[in-house]
Amino acid sequence: MSTTKKIIIAVIAITLVYWFVVRQEQPTSNNEVTPVEQTTDVKAIESKEDIQTPVKEERSADLVEQVEAVKSEVEEATKQRSQAMLALTQATAGDHRSDKNKARDVYRHPIETLIFFGFEPTMTVVEMAPGGGWYTEILAPALKGKGKLYGAHYPDTDEENYYSLSRRRLVKKMASDEVFSEVELTNFTPRSENMIAPEGTADMVLTFRNLHNWGEDGVAMMFADANKALKVGGVLGVVEHRMPATQNWADNQRTGYFPESLTIELAEKAGFKLADQSEVNANPKDTADHPKGVWTLPPVLRLGDEDKAKYLAIGESDRMTLKFVKQ
């Protein structure tokens, strides 16, 4: 459950308990009692009150204890959220991030996205296929000293191919600044079984704009890897270019978009439950039917200067943001 939801539920609980206590203390009737009736019934009332007083006191003590427990939970949830916000705010503002990467925050909403997933700076987190390390620049300092970050990336096979070159660039980046000194890189090969982190140790596994690269079978296997790495109750956070429901997946697999319904289906088959979804990374201007697929849009702008103003006005892609929980 997210920190925000914990706070909301706790506030509601306090309100209900308070209402119940007040109701118990209010008289049940406003009818006037005559002196004769009052004299007649006084012994019976005193006898009844002698019996009920210990019960009322015990009930009130229980309610006070419940209120205090709920208040404590609210305070702890608020504290965790504040710590996460502070860590992420400092990380996004860090000098280790280039102005170019910071400029994309308006499209990628890193703080809002990670808070939605329930990120805390004491967690063990796995980032799938970090690529150029855009999100790693935020996760690494936010977790440093308190949590743990694994970067599950393509292995270097000593070949001059995309995967090996990508791994070498990431290794170089990790060595470029002290902020990355605690990041541990593990191996992830698409469409294969992988140990992305020690089994059952991760609190959160994150993948950003990767699913379209792996195909349906590859996504299914990656979700299985994530499930194996996560603790029970751990979070799988997914951000991906969203294919409109009106488009056929079979005919549009090379556009860079992936169906939201298929993502949910594959995650559930891997042992996850959809806990929540957000439109924080949505872009209604993106029709997902561009000449060069998602790469027509910024930041790639595959068409170069052709219709550049048009695609800059659209902005980056429409993206699903899904939060799953391991069952």
DRENLOLUM-522704 format. One record per residue (C-alpha): residue in one letter; chain; x, z, y. Coordinates in nm, 2 decimals, padded with zeros to 4 digits. Example, Ala and Ser with C-alpha at 12.3 -4.5 7.8 and 13.67 -1.06 7.14 Angstrom:
<pts>
   rest   kette     east       up    north
      a       A    01.23    00.78   -00.45
      s       A    01.37    00.71   -00.11
</pts>
This chain:
<pts>
   rest   kette     east       up    north
      m       A    00.00    00.00    00.00
      s       A    00.13   -00.09    00.35
      t       A    00.23    00.18    00.59
      t       A   -00.05    00.06    00.83
      k       A   -00.31    00.09    00.56
      k       A   -00.19    00.44    00.47
      i       A   -00.23    00.55    00.83
      i       A   -00.58    00.40    00.86
      i       A   -00.69    00.56    00.54
      a       A   -00.54    00.90    00.63
      v       A   -00.71    00.90    00.97
      i       A   -01.05    00.82    00.81
      a       A   -00.99    01.10    00.56
      i       A   -00.92    01.35    00.83
      t       A   -01.23    01.24    01.02
      l       A   -01.45    01.28    00.71
      v       A   -01.30    01.62    00.62
      y       A   -01.36    01.74    00.98
      w       A   -01.71    01.62    00.97
      f       A   -01.78    01.80    00.64
      v       A   -01.63    02.13    00.78
      v       A   -01.85    02.11    01.09
      r       A   -02.16    02.04    00.88
      q       A   -02.09    02.34    00.66
      e       A   -02.07    02.56    00.97
      q       A   -02.39    02.43    01.14
      p       A   -02.73    02.61    01.07
      t       A   -02.96    02.42    00.84
      s       A   -03.27    02.49    01.05
      n       A   -03.37    02.55    01.41
      n       A   -03.70    02.72    01.32
      e       A   -03.76    03.05    01.50
      v       A   -03.79    03.36    01.28
      t       A   -04.03    03.64    01.39
      p       A   -03.90    04.00    01.40
      v       A   -04.13    04.10    01.11
      e       A   -04.00    03.81    00.89
      q       A   -03.64    03.90    01.00
      t       A   -03.68    04.26    00.90
      t       A   -03.85    04.17    00.57
      d       A   -03.58    03.93    00.47
      v       A   -03.27    04.10    00.60
      k       A   -03.17    04.27    00.28
      a       A   -03.22    03.95    00.08
      i       A   -03.01    03.76    00.33
      e       A   -02.73    04.02    00.33
      s       A   -02.72    04.01   -00.04
      k       A   -02.71    03.63   -00.05
      e       A   -02.43    03.63    00.22
      d       A   -02.23    03.88    00.02
      i       A   -02.22    03.63   -00.26
      q       A   -02.17    03.32   -00.06
      t       A   -01.90    03.44    00.18
      p       A   -01.61    03.43   -00.07
      v       A   -01.73    03.08   -00.18
      k       A   -01.74    02.96    00.18
      e       A   -01.40    03.11    00.25
      e       A   -01.25    02.95   -00.06
      r       A   -01.41    02.61    00.03
      s       A   -01.29    02.63    00.39
      a       A   -00.93    02.71    00.27
      d       A   -00.94    02.41    00.04
      l       A   -01.06    02.19    00.32
      v       A   -00.79    02.31    00.55
      e       A   -00.53    02.25    00.28
      q       A   -00.67    01.89    00.24
      v       A   -00.66    01.83    00.61
      e       A   -00.30    01.95    00.63
      a       A   -00.20    01.73    00.34
      v       A   -00.36    01.43    00.50
      k       A   -00.20    01.51    00.84
      s       A    00.14    01.53    00.66
      e       A    00.08    01.19    00.50
      v       A   -00.01    01.03    00.83
      e       A    00.30    01.18    00.99
      e       A    00.52    01.05    00.71
      a       A    00.37    00.70    00.72
      t       A    00.40    00.69    01.10
      k       A    00.76    00.80    01.07
      q       A    00.84    00.53    00.81
      r       A    00.68    00.26    01.02
      s       A    00.87    00.37    01.33
      q       A    01.20    00.37    01.13
      a       A    01.13    00.02    01.00
      m       A    01.04   -00.11    01.34
      l       A    01.35    00.04    01.50
      a       A    01.58   -00.10    01.22
      l       A    01.43   -00.45    01.24
      t       A    01.42   -00.46    01.62
      q       A    01.79   -00.37    01.64
      a       A    01.88   -00.62    01.37
      t       A    01.70   -00.91    01.53
      a       A    01.86   -00.83    01.87
      g       A    02.21   -00.81    01.72
      d       A    02.50   -01.00    01.86
      h       A    02.58   -01.14    01.51
      r       A    02.28   -01.37    01.54
      s       A    02.32   -01.69    01.73
      d       A    02.10   -01.79    02.02
      k       A    01.98   -02.08    01.80
      n       A    01.86   -01.85    01.53
      k       A    01.70   -01.61    01.77
      a       A    01.51   -01.89    01.93
      r       A    01.32   -01.94    01.60
      d       A    01.18   -01.59    01.60
      v       A    00.88   -01.72    01.78
      y       A    00.80   -01.94    01.48
      r       A    00.91   -01.72    01.20
      h       A    00.80   -01.37    01.32
      p       A    01.05   -01.18    01.12
      i       A    00.96   -00.83    01.24
      e       A    00.58   -00.88    01.19
      t       A    00.64   -01.05    00.86
      l       A    00.86   -00.77    00.71
      i       A    00.64   -00.50    00.84
      f       A    00.34   -00.67    00.68
      f       A    00.53   -00.67    00.35
      g       A    00.59   -00.30    00.39
      f       A    00.96   -00.31    00.45
      e       A    01.15    00.02    00.48
      p       A    01.52    00.05    00.56
      t       A    01.58    00.27    00.25
      m       A    01.46    00.01    00.01
      t       A    01.64   -00.20   -00.25
      v       A    01.55   -00.56   -00.15
      v       A    01.63   -00.90   -00.32
      e       A    01.63   -01.21   -00.10
      m       A    01.58   -01.52   -00.31
      a       A    01.80   -01.83   -00.23
      p       A    01.91   -01.71    00.12
      g       A    02.04   -02.05    00.21
      g       A    02.20   -02.04    00.55
      g       A    02.12   -01.67    00.58
      w       A    01.87   -01.68    00.86
      y       A    01.67   -01.38    00.71
      t       A    01.99   -01.22    00.57
      e       A    02.11   -01.17    00.93
      i       A    01.81   -00.94    00.98
      l       A    01.78   -00.78    00.64
      a       A    02.15   -00.69    00.60
      p       A    02.19   -00.47    00.91
      a       A    01.84   -00.33    00.87
      l       A    01.93   -00.20    00.52
      k       A    02.29   -00.12    00.57
      g       A    02.39    00.24    00.50
      k       A    02.05    00.34    00.37
      g       A    01.91    00.07    00.14
      k       A    02.05   -00.21   -00.07
      l       A    02.03   -00.59   -00.03
      y       A    02.09   -00.84   -00.30
      g       A    02.12   -01.21   -00.22
      a       A    02.02   -01.41   -00.53
      h       A    02.16   -01.75   -00.46
      y       A    02.27   -02.06   -00.65
      p       A    02.60   -02.01   -00.83
      d       A    02.93   -02.19   -00.75
      t       A    03.00   -02.40   -01.06
      d       A    03.32   -02.55   -00.90
      e       A    03.14   -02.88   -00.87
      e       A    03.09   -03.06   -00.54
      n       A    02.72   -03.05   -00.55
      y       A    02.44   -02.90   -00.33
      y       A    02.42   -02.57   -00.51
      s       A    02.79   -02.50   -00.52
      l       A    02.85   -02.60   -00.16
      s       A    02.55   -02.38   -00.05
      r       A    02.69   -02.08   -00.23
      r       A    03.04   -02.13   -00.07
      r       A    02.88   -02.15    00.28
      l       A    02.69   -01.83    00.21
      v       A    03.00   -01.65    00.08
      k       A    03.18   -01.75    00.40
      k       A    02.90   -01.63    00.62
      m       A    02.90   -01.29    00.44
      a       A    03.27   -01.25    00.51
      s       A    03.23   -01.35    00.87
      d       A    03.09   -01.02    01.00
      e       A    03.10   -00.65    00.91
      v       A    02.72   -00.64    00.92
      f       A    02.71   -00.82    00.59
      s       A    02.97   -00.60    00.41
      e       A    02.72   -00.42    00.19
      v       A    02.53   -00.74    00.07
      e       A    02.57   -00.81   -00.30
      l       A    02.53   -01.17   -00.41
      t       A    02.39   -01.24   -00.75
      n       A    02.32   -01.57   -00.93
      f       A    01.99   -01.76   -00.93
      t       A    01.96   -02.09   -01.10
      p       A    01.62   -02.26   -01.06
      r       A    01.41   -02.32   -01.37
      s       A    01.63   -02.08   -01.57
      e       A    01.60   -01.71   -01.66
      n       A    01.81   -01.50   -01.41
      m       A    01.91   -01.14   -01.35
      i       A    01.87   -01.13   -00.98
      a       A    01.91   -00.75   -00.97
      p       A    01.94   -00.47   -01.22
      e       A    01.61   -00.46   -01.41
      g       A    01.34   -00.24   -01.26
      t       A    01.55   -00.13   -00.96
      a       A    01.41   -00.34   -00.67
      d       A    01.14   -00.22   -00.43
      m       A    01.09   -00.57   -00.28
      v       A    01.17   -00.93   -00.36
      l       A    01.14   -01.18   -00.08
      t       A    01.13   -01.56   -00.08
      f       A    01.11   -01.76    00.24
      r       A    01.02   -02.14    00.24
      n       A    01.17   -02.20   -00.11
      l       A    00.88   -02.27   -00.35
      h       A    00.86   -02.64   -00.27
      n       A    01.22   -02.68   -00.39
      w       A    01.16   -02.55   -00.74
      g       A    00.84   -02.72   -00.86
      e       A    00.56   -02.55   -01.05
      d       A    00.77   -02.45   -01.35
      g       A    01.05   -02.33   -01.13
      v       A    00.82   -02.11   -00.93
      a       A    00.67   -01.96   -01.24
      m       A    01.02   -01.87   -01.37
      m       A    01.13   -01.73   -01.04
      f       A    00.82   -01.51   -01.03
      a       A    00.92   -01.39   -01.38
      d       A    01.27   -01.31   -01.25
      a       A    01.12   -01.11   -00.96
      n       A    00.88   -00.92   -01.19
      k       A    01.17   -00.82   -01.41
      a       A    01.38   -00.69   -01.12
      l       A    01.10   -00.50   -00.95
      k       A    00.99   -00.14   -01.01
      v       A    00.62   -00.10   -01.11
      g       A    00.43   -00.11   -00.78
      g       A    00.72   -00.31   -00.62
      v       A    00.64   -00.59   -00.37
      l       A    00.69   -00.97   -00.40
      g       A    00.67   -01.12   -00.05
      v       A    00.62   -01.49   -00.02
      v       A    00.63   -01.71    00.29
      e       A    00.59   -02.09    00.22
      h       A    00.49   -02.41    00.39
      r       A    00.12   -02.43    00.31
      m       A   -00.03   -02.74    00.16
      p       A   -00.39   -02.79    00.28
      a       A   -00.66   -02.74    00.01
      t       A   -00.78   -03.09    00.08
      q       A   -00.45   -03.24   -00.04
      n       A   -00.37   -03.31   -00.41
      w       A   -00.07   -03.13   -00.53
      a       A    00.02   -03.39   -00.79
      d       A    00.03   -03.66   -00.53
      n       A    00.22   -03.46   -00.26
      q       A    00.49   -03.26   -00.44
      r       A    00.77   -03.42   -00.24
      t       A    00.62   -03.33    00.11
      g       A    00.78   -02.99    00.13
      y       A    00.44   -02.81    00.11
      f       A    00.31   -02.59   -00.17
      p       A   -00.06   -02.50   -00.25
      e       A   -00.16   -02.14   -00.17
      s       A   -00.40   -02.13   -00.46
      l       A   -00.13   -02.24   -00.71
      t       A    00.11   -01.97   -00.57
      i       A   -00.15   -01.70   -00.63
      e       A   -00.23   -01.83   -00.98
      l       A    00.14   -01.84   -01.08
      a       A    00.21   -01.50   -00.94
      e       A   -00.08   -01.35   -01.13
      k       A    00.03   -01.51   -01.45
      a       A    00.37   -01.34   -01.40
      g       A    00.22   -01.00   -01.38
      f       A    00.14   -00.96   -01.01
      k       A   -00.17   -00.88   -00.81
      l       A   -00.24   -01.02   -00.47
      a       A   -00.25   -00.71   -00.25
      d       A   -00.29   -00.88    00.09
      q       A   -00.24   -01.20    00.29
      s       A   -00.16   -01.26    00.65
      e       A   -00.19   -01.55    00.90
      v       A    00.11   -01.42    01.10
      n       A    00.30   -01.75    01.02
      a       A    00.00   -01.98    01.04
      n       A    00.01   -02.29    01.26
      p       A   -00.33   -02.47    01.29
      k       A   -00.16   -02.76    01.47
      d       A    00.02   -02.86    01.15
      t       A   -00.18   -03.11    00.96
      a       A    00.08   -03.14    00.68
      d       A    00.06   -03.52    00.67
      h       A    00.37   -03.62    00.85
      p       A    00.58   -03.94    00.77
      k       A    00.88   -03.74    00.65
      g       A    00.69   -03.44    00.51
      v       A    00.75   -03.09    00.65
      w       A    01.10   -03.21    00.76
      t       A    00.93   -03.42    01.03
      l       A    00.87   -03.10    01.22
      p       A    01.13   -02.87    01.39
      p       A    01.38   -02.75    01.32
      v       A    01.48   -03.05    01.12
      l       A    01.31   -03.33    01.32
      r       A    01.39   -03.59    01.05
      l       A    01.27   -03.88    01.27
      g       A    01.52   -03.80    01.55
      d       A    01.39   -03.90    01.89
      e       A    01.10   -04.09    01.75
      d       A    00.78   -03.90    01.86
      k       A    01.00   -03.60    01.92
      a       A    00.79   -03.45    02.19
      k       A    00.48   -03.48    01.97
      y       A    00.64   -03.28    01.68
      l       A    00.80   -03.03    01.91
      a       A    00.45   -02.97    02.05
      i       A    00.32   -02.90    01.70
      g       A    00.61   -02.66    01.63
      e       A    00.72   -02.54    01.29
      s       A    00.51   -02.56    00.98
      d       A    00.19   -02.38    00.89
      r       A    00.29   -02.11    00.64
      m       A    00.12   -01.88    00.39
      t       A    00.23   -01.52    00.39
      l       A    00.13   -01.35    00.07
      k       A    00.20   -00.99   -00.05
      f       A    00.19   -00.93   -00.42
      v       A    00.24   -00.60   -00.61
      k       A    00.38   -00.57   -00.96
      q       A    00.13   -00.42   -01.20
</pts>
